[in-house]
Amino acid sequence: MTKYLIVAFGGAVGSMLRFWAGGYVSSRMGTRFPYGTFVINITASFLIGLIMTLLAERAHWSPNWRYLLVVGFLGGYSTFSSFEYESFRVFEDGEFLITAMNIVFSVALGFVSVWLGVIAGRTIT
């Protein structure tokens, strides 16, 4: 039961941060391109690389950290389904270049962000 509560707490915090950060970025940068979701996906990619590397290479950490941070927090914070829906909506509006840019940049920079998170996680002592 404790694992479920840990995941629920992490998910609640991640979801609230996602809601705030998405709105904040969109209010600053506009909504023609889905900047809020883009920023969240890139930061979530970095964080999963960093956190999973730290957890994998530091065996003395409790497995509860994975439940809290990866399954809960990043599960609530990450926005892949929103990314897909927003890409579809932009496509449906005939904005093919913006659709392509969102998909290509999100996937490519998301991959690079995971890689950088792994590197960061391996260099932290």
Secondary structure, DSSP 4 states (H G I P E B T S, - for coil): -HHHHHHHHHHHHHHHHHHHHHHHHHHHH-SSS-HHHHHHHHHHHHHHHHHHHHHHH-TTS-THHIIIIIIIIIHHH--HHHHHHHHHHHHHTT-HHHHHHHHHHHHHHHHHHHHHHHHHHHH--
